[in-house]
Amino acid sequence: MSRRSANGLLLGLFCASCGLNSKAETLQAPFTVSDYFMPSGYFGDGALTGRTPKSVDVSYDQCAARPPNAQGSCYRFTYRPVPASEGGKSFGGVYWQSPANNWGQDEPLAAVPNATRATFYAAGAVGGERVTFTAGGLSATDPDGAPLPYVDTVKGTTGVVLTTVMTQYEVPLPAGASYDHVLGAFAWAITAVGTDTRTFYLDDVQWVP
């Protein structure tokens, strides 16, 4: 996947006041993803700019009822497939990055490799939404196709069919995974099914031992 510099600039300006913790810190599980990372890395149809409404839209003020003791930010995401005739990729999603829009061009957050999984709560607006969730695994190129300096060396992925009830899920990380930084802490992706718009809710995303 490639960088999106224009939207990254806008998100970076927003993130300057979003209360994320200092890059000088070293991550150690348990930690709450939204305390350090921002959902800024739009890919697939989400990387197509200038569309109204957006192909991948996020809201922080239309959350589902939050689980007890939920930590960090809650979200409402909507994915609207883009037709192939308009450059659609047949999928869309977003990565949580630090700082905003860091695809690997900037130094990532240092981390102690003690996490075994990422946990989160999710629910679909109508149920039956198929979503793939990923922890780590971010590796990208510049606009010319050259690899960016930093990549994640740990990755876990799980696919979920959501219900309308906020349910806790987890993304296991490989046993004995070796990493000393985290570039993309979390991501979701949806594959297009025709022109169906899909909306889901996400909350309490954490890396845990």
Contacts in CASP RR format, 6 or more apart in sequence:
PFRMAT RR
TARGET T0000
AUTHOR 0000-0000-0000
METHOD contacts of the structure
MODEL  1
MSRRSANGLLLGLFCASCGLNSKAETLQAPFTVSDYFMPSGYFGDGALTG
RTPKSVDVSYDQCAARPPNAQGSCYRFTYRPVPASEGGKSFGGVYWQSPA
NNWGQDEPLAAVPNATRATFYAAGAVGGERVTFTAGGLSATDPDGAPLPY
VDTVKGTTGVVLTTVMTQYEVPLPAGASYDHVLGAFAWAITAVGTDTRTF
YLDDVQWVP
1 43 0 8 1.000
1 44 0 8 1.000
1 47 0 8 1.000
1 103 0 8 1.000
1 140 0 8 1.000
1 141 0 8 1.000
2 47 0 8 1.000
2 103 0 8 1.000
2 140 0 8 1.000
2 141 0 8 1.000
2 142 0 8 1.000
2 143 0 8 1.000
2 145 0 8 1.000
3 101 0 8 1.000
3 103 0 8 1.000
3 105 0 8 1.000
3 140 0 8 1.000
3 142 0 8 1.000
3 143 0 8 1.000
3 148 0 8 1.000
4 41 0 8 1.000
4 42 0 8 1.000
4 47 0 8 1.000
4 49 0 8 1.000
4 101 0 8 1.000
5 101 0 8 1.000
6 49 0 8 1.000
7 40 0 8 1.000
7 42 0 8 1.000
7 49 0 8 1.000
7 101 0 8 1.000
8 40 0 8 1.000
8 41 0 8 1.000
8 100 0 8 1.000
8 101 0 8 1.000
9 101 0 8 1.000
11 38 0 8 1.000
11 40 0 8 1.000
11 100 0 8 1.000
11 101 0 8 1.000
12 40 0 8 1.000
12 99 0 8 1.000
12 100 0 8 1.000
12 101 0 8 1.000
14 100 0 8 1.000
15 38 0 8 1.000
15 40 0 8 1.000
15 99 0 8 1.000
15 100 0 8 1.000
18 38 0 8 1.000
20 35 0 8 1.000
20 36 0 8 1.000
20 37 0 8 1.000
20 38 0 8 1.000
20 98 0 8 1.000
20 99 0 8 1.000
21 35 0 8 1.000
21 36 0 8 1.000
23 98 0 8 1.000
23 99 0 8 1.000
23 107 0 8 1.000
23 109 0 8 1.000
25 36 0 8 1.000
25 109 0 8 1.000
25 110 0 8 1.000
26 109 0 8 1.000
26 110 0 8 1.000
26 111 0 8 1.000
26 112 0 8 1.000
27 36 0 8 1.000
27 109 0 8 1.000
27 110 0 8 1.000
27 111 0 8 1.000
27 112 0 8 1.000
27 182 0 8 1.000
27 207 0 8 1.000
28 111 0 8 1.000
28 112 0 8 1.000
28 114 0 8 1.000
29 112 0 8 1.000
29 114 0 8 1.000
29 115 0 8 1.000
29 116 0 8 1.000
29 206 0 8 1.000
29 207 0 8 1.000
29 208 0 8 1.000
29 209 0 8 1.000
30 115 0 8 1.000
30 206 0 8 1.000
30 207 0 8 1.000
30 208 0 8 1.000
30 209 0 8 1.000
31 206 0 8 1.000
31 207 0 8 1.000
32 71 0 8 1.000
32 72 0 8 1.000
32 204 0 8 1.000
32 205 0 8 1.000
32 206 0 8 1.000
33 72 0 8 1.000
33 96 0 8 1.000
33 118 0 8 1.000
33 185 0 8 1.000
33 186 0 8 1.000
33 205 0 8 1.000
33 206 0 8 1.000
33 207 0 8 1.000
34 72 0 8 1.000
34 73 0 8 1.000
34 96 0 8 1.000
34 205 0 8 1.000
35 72 0 8 1.000
36 98 0 8 1.000
36 109 0 8 1.000
36 185 0 8 1.000
37 96 0 8 1.000
37 97 0 8 1.000
37 98 0 8 1.000
37 182 0 8 1.000
37 184 0 8 1.000
37 185 0 8 1.000
37 186 0 8 1.000
38 96 0 8 1.000
38 97 0 8 1.000
38 98 0 8 1.000
38 99 0 8 1.000
38 100 0 8 1.000
39 58 0 8 1.000
39 75 0 8 1.000
39 94 0 8 1.000
39 95 0 8 1.000
39 96 0 8 1.000
40 94 0 8 1.000
40 95 0 8 1.000
40 96 0 8 1.000
40 97 0 8 1.000
40 100 0 8 1.000
40 101 0 8 1.000
41 94 0 8 1.000
41 95 0 8 1.000
41 96 0 8 1.000
41 97 0 8 1.000
41 100 0 8 1.000
41 101 0 8 1.000
41 103 0 8 1.000
42 56 0 8 1.000
42 92 0 8 1.000
42 93 0 8 1.000
42 94 0 8 1.000
43 92 0 8 1.000
43 93 0 8 1.000
43 94 0 8 1.000
43 95 0 8 1.000
43 189 0 8 1.000
44 88 0 8 1.000
44 89 0 8 1.000
44 91 0 8 1.000
44 92 0 8 1.000
44 93 0 8 1.000
45 55 0 8 1.000
45 56 0 8 1.000
45 79 0 8 1.000
45 80 0 8 1.000
45 81 0 8 1.000
45 82 0 8 1.000
45 88 0 8 1.000
45 89 0 8 1.000
45 90 0 8 1.000
45 91 0 8 1.000
45 92 0 8 1.000
45 93 0 8 1.000
45 192 0 8 1.000
46 54 0 8 1.000
46 55 0 8 1.000
46 56 0 8 1.000
46 92 0 8 1.000
46 93 0 8 1.000
46 94 0 8 1.000
47 89 0 8 1.000
48 55 0 8 1.000
48 82 0 8 1.000
48 86 0 8 1.000
48 87 0 8 1.000
48 88 0 8 1.000
48 89 0 8 1.000
51 82 0 8 1.000
53 78 0 8 1.000
53 80 0 8 1.000
54 80 0 8 1.000
55 79 0 8 1.000
55 80 0 8 1.000
55 81 0 8 1.000
55 82 0 8 1.000
55 92 0 8 1.000
56 77 0 8 1.000
56 78 0 8 1.000
56 79 0 8 1.000
56 80 0 8 1.000
56 92 0 8 1.000
56 93 0 8 1.000
56 94 0 8 1.000
57 77 0 8 1.000
57 78 0 8 1.000
57 80 0 8 1.000
58 75 0 8 1.000
58 76 0 8 1.000
58 77 0 8 1.000
58 94 0 8 1.000
59 75 0 8 1.000
59 76 0 8 1.000
59 77 0 8 1.000
60 73 0 8 1.000
60 74 0 8 1.000
60 75 0 8 1.000
60 76 0 8 1.000
62 76 0 8 1.000
63 74 0 8 1.000
63 75 0 8 1.000
63 76 0 8 1.000
63 201 0 8 1.000
63 203 0 8 1.000
64 74 0 8 1.000
64 76 0 8 1.000
64 123 0 8 1.000
64 166 0 8 1.000
64 201 0 8 1.000
64 203 0 8 1.000
65 166 0 8 1.000
66 74 0 8 1.000
66 166 0 8 1.000
66 203 0 8 1.000
66 204 0 8 1.000
67 121 0 8 1.000
67 166 0 8 1.000
67 168 0 8 1.000
67 203 0 8 1.000
67 204 0 8 1.000
70 121 0 8 1.000
70 203 0 8 1.000
70 204 0 8 1.000
71 204 0 8 1.000
71 206 0 8 1.000
72 204 0 8 1.000
72 205 0 8 1.000
74 201 0 8 1.000
74 202 0 8 1.000
74 203 0 8 1.000
74 204 0 8 1.000
75 201 0 8 1.000
75 202 0 8 1.000
75 203 0 8 1.000
76 199 0 8 1.000
76 200 0 8 1.000
76 201 0 8 1.000
77 94 0 8 1.000
77 188 0 8 1.000
77 199 0 8 1.000
77 200 0 8 1.000
77 201 0 8 1.000
77 202 0 8 1.000
78 197 0 8 1.000
78 198 0 8 1.000
78 199 0 8 1.000
79 92 0 8 1.000
79 93 0 8 1.000
79 190 0 8 1.000
79 197 0 8 1.000
79 198 0 8 1.000
79 199 0 8 1.000
80 197 0 8 1.000
81 88 0 8 1.000
81 90 0 8 1.000
81 192 0 8 1.000
81 193 0 8 1.000
81 194 0 8 1.000
81 195 0 8 1.000
81 196 0 8 1.000
81 197 0 8 1.000
82 88 0 8 1.000
82 89 0 8 1.000
83 195 0 8 1.000
84 90 0 8 1.000
90 191 0 8 1.000
90 192 0 8 1.000
91 189 0 8 1.000
91 190 0 8 1.000
91 191 0 8 1.000
91 192 0 8 1.000
92 189 0 8 1.000
92 190 0 8 1.000
92 192 0 8 1.000
93 187 0 8 1.000
93 188 0 8 1.000
93 189 0 8 1.000
93 190 0 8 1.000
94 187 0 8 1.000
94 188 0 8 1.000
95 138 0 8 1.000
95 184 0 8 1.000
95 186 0 8 1.000
95 187 0 8 1.000
96 184 0 8 1.000
96 185 0 8 1.000
96 186 0 8 1.000
96 187 0 8 1.000
96 205 0 8 1.000
97 103 0 8 1.000
97 138 0 8 1.000
97 183 0 8 1.000
97 184 0 8 1.000
97 185 0 8 1.000
98 108 0 8 1.000
98 109 0 8 1.000
98 184 0 8 1.000
98 185 0 8 1.000
99 106 0 8 1.000
102 108 0 8 1.000
102 183 0 8 1.000
103 138 0 8 1.000
103 140 0 8 1.000
103 148 0 8 1.000
104 138 0 8 1.000
104 140 0 8 1.000
104 148 0 8 1.000
104 149 0 8 1.000
104 150 0 8 1.000
104 151 0 8 1.000
104 183 0 8 1.000
105 142 0 8 1.000
105 148 0 8 1.000
105 149 0 8 1.000
105 150 0 8 1.000
106 150 0 8 1.000
107 150 0 8 1.000
107 181 0 8 1.000
108 150 0 8 1.000
108 152 0 8 1.000
108 181 0 8 1.000
108 182 0 8 1.000
108 183 0 8 1.000
108 184 0 8 1.000
109 181 0 8 1.000
109 182 0 8 1.000
110 180 0 8 1.000
110 181 0 8 1.000
111 179 0 8 1.000
111 180 0 8 1.000
111 181 0 8 1.000
111 182 0 8 1.000
113 154 0 8 1.000
113 176 0 8 1.000
113 177 0 8 1.000
113 178 0 8 1.000
113 179 0 8 1.000
113 180 0 8 1.000
114 209 0 8 1.000
115 173 0 8 1.000
115 207 0 8 1.000
115 208 0 8 1.000
115 209 0 8 1.000
116 172 0 8 1.000
116 173 0 8 1.000
116 175 0 8 1.000
116 208 0 8 1.000
116 209 0 8 1.000
117 135 0 8 1.000
117 170 0 8 1.000
117 171 0 8 1.000
117 172 0 8 1.000
117 173 0 8 1.000
117 207 0 8 1.000
117 208 0 8 1.000
118 133 0 8 1.000
118 135 0 8 1.000
118 156 0 8 1.000
118 170 0 8 1.000
118 171 0 8 1.000
118 173 0 8 1.000
118 185 0 8 1.000
118 186 0 8 1.000
118 205 0 8 1.000
118 206 0 8 1.000
118 207 0 8 1.000
118 208 0 8 1.000
119 168 0 8 1.000
119 169 0 8 1.000
119 170 0 8 1.000
119 171 0 8 1.000
119 204 0 8 1.000
119 205 0 8 1.000
119 206 0 8 1.000
119 208 0 8 1.000
120 133 0 8 1.000
120 168 0 8 1.000
120 169 0 8 1.000
120 170 0 8 1.000
120 171 0 8 1.000
120 186 0 8 1.000
120 202 0 8 1.000
120 203 0 8 1.000
120 204 0 8 1.000
120 205 0 8 1.000
120 206 0 8 1.000
121 166 0 8 1.000
121 167 0 8 1.000
121 168 0 8 1.000
121 169 0 8 1.000
121 202 0 8 1.000
121 203 0 8 1.000
121 204 0 8 1.000
122 131 0 8 1.000
122 133 0 8 1.000
122 160 0 8 1.000
122 162 0 8 1.000
122 166 0 8 1.000
122 167 0 8 1.000
122 169 0 8 1.000
122 200 0 8 1.000
122 201 0 8 1.000
122 202 0 8 1.000
122 203 0 8 1.000
123 162 0 8 1.000
123 163 0 8 1.000
123 164 0 8 1.000
123 165 0 8 1.000
123 166 0 8 1.000
123 167 0 8 1.000
123 200 0 8 1.000
123 201 0 8 1.000
124 162 0 8 1.000
124 163 0 8 1.000
124 164 0 8 1.000
124 198 0 8 1.000
124 199 0 8 1.000
124 200 0 8 1.000
124 201 0 8 1.000
125 164 0 8 1.000
125 198 0 8 1.000
125 199 0 8 1.000
125 200 0 8 1.000
125 201 0 8 1.000
126 164 0 8 1.000
126 199 0 8 1.000
127 162 0 8 1.000
127 163 0 8 1.000
127 164 0 8 1.000
128 161 0 8 1.000
128 162 0 8 1.000
128 163 0 8 1.000
129 161 0 8 1.000
129 162 0 8 1.000
129 190 0 8 1.000
129 198 0 8 1.000
129 199 0 8 1.000
129 200 0 8 1.000
130 159 0 8 1.000
130 160 0 8 1.000
130 161 0 8 1.000
130 162 0 8 1.000
130 190 0 8 1.000
130 191 0 8 1.000
131 159 0 8 1.000
131 160 0 8 1.000
131 162 0 8 1.000
131 188 0 8 1.000
131 189 0 8 1.000
131 190 0 8 1.000
131 200 0 8 1.000
132 157 0 8 1.000
132 158 0 8 1.000
132 159 0 8 1.000
132 160 0 8 1.000
132 188 0 8 1.000
132 189 0 8 1.000
132 190 0 8 1.000
132 191 0 8 1.000
133 157 0 8 1.000
133 158 0 8 1.000
133 159 0 8 1.000
133 160 0 8 1.000
133 169 0 8 1.000
133 171 0 8 1.000
133 186 0 8 1.000
133 187 0 8 1.000
133 188 0 8 1.000
134 155 0 8 1.000
134 156 0 8 1.000
134 157 0 8 1.000
134 171 0 8 1.000
134 186 0 8 1.000
134 187 0 8 1.000
134 188 0 8 1.000
134 189 0 8 1.000
135 154 0 8 1.000
135 155 0 8 1.000
135 156 0 8 1.000
135 157 0 8 1.000
135 171 0 8 1.000
135 173 0 8 1.000
135 185 0 8 1.000
135 186 0 8 1.000
135 187 0 8 1.000
135 207 0 8 1.000
136 152 0 8 1.000
136 154 0 8 1.000
136 155 0 8 1.000
136 156 0 8 1.000
136 182 0 8 1.000
136 183 0 8 1.000
136 184 0 8 1.000
136 185 0 8 1.000
136 186 0 8 1.000
136 187 0 8 1.000
137 151 0 8 1.000
137 152 0 8 1.000
137 154 0 8 1.000
137 155 0 8 1.000
137 156 0 8 1.000
137 183 0 8 1.000
137 184 0 8 1.000
137 187 0 8 1.000
138 151 0 8 1.000
138 152 0 8 1.000
138 183 0 8 1.000
138 184 0 8 1.000
138 187 0 8 1.000
139 147 0 8 1.000
139 151 0 8 1.000
139 152 0 8 1.000
140 147 0 8 1.000
140 148 0 8 1.000
140 151 0 8 1.000
141 147 0 8 1.000
141 148 0 8 1.000
142 148 0 8 1.000
150 181 0 8 1.000
150 183 0 8 1.000
151 183 0 8 1.000
152 179 0 8 1.000
152 181 0 8 1.000
152 182 0 8 1.000
152 183 0 8 1.000
152 184 0 8 1.000
153 177 0 8 1.000
153 178 0 8 1.000
153 179 0 8 1.000
153 180 0 8 1.000
154 173 0 8 1.000
154 174 0 8 1.000
154 177 0 8 1.000
154 178 0 8 1.000
154 179 0 8 1.000
154 182 0 8 1.000
155 173 0 8 1.000
155 174 0 8 1.000
156 171 0 8 1.000
156 172 0 8 1.000
156 173 0 8 1.000
156 174 0 8 1.000
157 171 0 8 1.000
158 169 0 8 1.000
158 170 0 8 1.000
158 171 0 8 1.000
158 172 0 8 1.000
160 169 0 8 1.000
162 200 0 8 1.000
166 201 0 8 1.000
166 203 0 8 1.000
168 204 0 8 1.000
182 207 0 8 1.000
185 205 0 8 1.000
185 207 0 8 1.000
186 205 0 8 1.000
188 202 0 8 1.000
190 198 0 8 1.000
END
